[in-house]
């Protein structure tokens, strides 16, 4: 596949057309929230209905390129409504609408993770209702990661290529992740997520060597972490500057990770041996 291990500088729908059917094991992405944020070369102020139609087109293409058993992890949130119907809906539950359209596409909802962004708000408050019950605003300190599967819940692969430690597995399978947000404005991008968040998703939902996709790659956190963790990657972004930055980040990755990798059977060897001995004793007693 010509697009393997590349950063594609195209509009997201055009870029996805370059990817072969059923090749991606895991998609990790955070689409624009349609909040008039100043992204480079993207319209973040569409009518809300048009925005949802666009998201459905994007994740329909992601569904096409995802292999059977593959996963899709979407970082999304509810946001204050700043459009014309704000008198009807104070907060846009983008995650709820996204859940519905993903089900319409054919995705199977797996679970959600609550990302608690420690120290994300500080002492900010809605001063217009400060210490008053007239119209208090809830300050959001969390976002969601929605997890979907295509077809089977199980992703086929060599279990030896699962690279989590026991401690990582126990921590990553909790439903709330306490991770500070990314504070660096890399390449002028206004909304990057932290490497730690991506690392958890990559390790928990893919094998070494699997193909990881980010259709809204931005400054390349997903593709950078995928490369560091010995996965293949494809990133798509319409901004030339972001793509350039993403490529430069990937070039800094040093291939030291094979030296750190211990096959799963060796990492769990003692427990596996004890289990086999218990099973042998059980059969010997029959």
N, C-alpha and C positions, 0 to 999 in steps of 0.2 A: 504494500500500500504506500503510494508516494507521499501521503500526508503524515506518515508515522514519524514521531519525534520532530514535529515542526510547529511553528507558530504561523498561523494563517492570518494575513492582514486583509480581511474582507468583512463585509456586512455579515452578521451572524447567519442569516438564512442562506446566503450564497456560500459561505464557508462550510456549512454543514453538508451542502450538496457534494462537496469534494470527498466526503468520507464514505467508505463502503458500508453496505448493510451489515448489521449484526457483528460488529468488530469491537465495540467498546464495552469494557467490563464495568466501569464506574464513571459517572459524570458528577463532578462537583462544581457548583457555580452559585453565584449570587446575582440574579438579574437586576437591572436598574429598577428602583422602587417608584418611578414616575413622580418624583418630587421636585422637579425643576433643578436637580443637582447639576452642577456644571461639568459633566463628563466631556471629554474630548470627542467630537464627531458623532455624538448620539443625541437623539431627541428624548429628553426625560420629562416631557410635559405633553403627553398625548391625552385626548379624551379617555376617560377611564375604560369605557367599553372597548375602544380601539386598542388600548394597552393590553387588555385581557385576550383579545383576539390574536394579537401579536405574540403574546406568551404561549398561547396554544399552538400557533404555527411553529414556534421554536422548539417546544418540547415534543411536538409530534415528530419533528425531524430527529431529535435526540432519541426518541423511541425507536425509530427506524434503524439508527446506527448502533443501537445497544443489542448485545448478544442475549440469548435466552438465559435467564437467571441474573442478568446484569442489574445494576443498581443506579439510582439517581438521587443525589443529595443536594437539596436546594436550600440555601440560606436566605430566609425571607422574614418579613415582620409585618405588623400592623403599624400604620403611620397616620399622623394627623392629616385629615383631609383638607386640602387647600384649594379644591376646585369649586365649581359653581354650586354644587349640591351639598356644600358643607353644613347647611342648616338641617339637612336630613341625616347626615352620617358624619359624626364628629371625628371618628377614627375609621380609616379604611382597613378592614380585615383582609389584607392582601393574601395572607396565608390560607384563609378559608376559601377564597375564590380560586386560588391556585390549586388547592386540594381537589375541588370539584372539576376543574378543567383537566387535571391530570387523570382523574378517573374516567372522564369522557374519552380521553385519548386511548386508554387501555392499560395505563399504569396501575399496579396494585399497591395500595398504601401499606407501608411496612411499619412505621412508627414515626414519632417526632422526638427530637432532642431539644431541650431548652438550654440555650447558650446564655448563661448569666455573665454579663460583661462587668466584671468587678471594677469599681471606681470609674465607671463610664460616664456618670452624670455629675459627680461631685456635689456642689452646693447649689446647682441650678434649680430654679423653681418658676412657676407661673405667677409672676408678681401681681398680675391683675386680680388674682383671687388669694393673695398671700394671707394665710391665717384666717381665711373666710370660707364658709361653706357655700358661697354664692355660685361659684363655678370652678371648683378645684380641678386641676389637670394632673393626671397620674403620669409620673415621670418614668419612662420605660428604661429598665436596666437589663432587659433581656431581648433576645431574638430567637427565632425558631430555625431548626434544620429539619426539613421534611424529607423523609426517606421513602423511596418507592422502589419496587422491583418490577422487572419485565418477565412475565411467564412464571417460572419456578421461583420459590423463595430461596432455594439453594443455588449457589454459584459453583459450578463444577470447576475443579482445579486440583493440583497436586498439593495435598495438605502439608508437605514438606516446605512449600513456598509461602506458608503463612508465617509472618515474621513478628508476631506480637509475643512479648513476654507474658508470664502469668499476671504480673502486676499491672501491665498495660491493659490486658483483657478485662481484669476486674474493674479498673477505673473507667475504661472507655465504654463499658456496657451499662453504666449508670445513665439515667435519663436526663440529668442536669450536669452540664459541663461548666466549670468555673474557670474561665479564660479571659484575661484582660484583652481589650480590643487593640488593634494595631494603631499606634499613634503617629507613625511616620507617614508623611505624605509623599509616597514614592512617585517620582515622575509627574508630580502634580495631581495624581489620582485622588479624588476626594473620599473614597470609600473602600479601602483595602481591608481584607480580613487577615487575622494572624496565621502564621505558619503552623502554630501548634494545633489550631482547629483542623487544618487540612491534613496534617500528619495523622491525627486520630482517625479521620474518615478513611484515608487511604489504607492505613494498617488494618482497620476493623472490617472494611468491606471489599478488599481486593487482595490478590496474591502478587508476589514479586513477578515481574514480567508482564502483568496485565496492562491493558491500555486504559489510560485515564484521560478524560475529556473535560475541558472547560470552555463552553461556548461564549462566555463573557469573561475572557481571560484577564483583561485589564493589564496590570503590571506583572502578571505571571506568577502569583503565589502558588496556584495549583500546579502548574507545570514545573515550577522550580522544586517543589516538595516531591512531586512524582519522580522526577529525575534523581533526587537525593535518595529516594527509597527504592531505587532499582525497578521502577515501572516505566513503561513507554507512555508517551503523552502526545496530545494534540491540544493546542490552544487557539482560540479564534478571537480576534478583536478588530474592530473597524479603524481604530486609531493607530497611525503609523508610529507615533511616539511611544505609546504603550507597548506595541509589539517589539520595537527596538529595545526598550528597557527589559522586556520579558526575555528576549534572546540573550541579552548581556548577563542577566541573572543566571540563566542556565549554564552559560559558559564558565561561571565561577564554581560550578559543582565539581568537586574532586572525587574520583571514583575510588573511595576508600571503603565503601559500604560492604563489598563482598568480604572484606577482612573481618567485619564486625558480625556478619550474618552467621547464625548457628541454626542448622536445620531443626525443624520442629521436634522430630523424634529424639534428638540429642538433648534439646532443652527440657523436654518432658520425660526423658529416659527413665529416671528413677521411678516415677509414678507409674509409667507404662509397665515397667518390669514387675512392680509390686502387684499391679492389676492382673498381669498374665499369670503370676504365681498363685494368686487367689483363685483365678479361674481354673488353673490346673488342679489345685487342691480340691476344688468343688467337684470336678469330673472324676478325680481319683476316688472320691468317696461314694461314687455311684456303683 
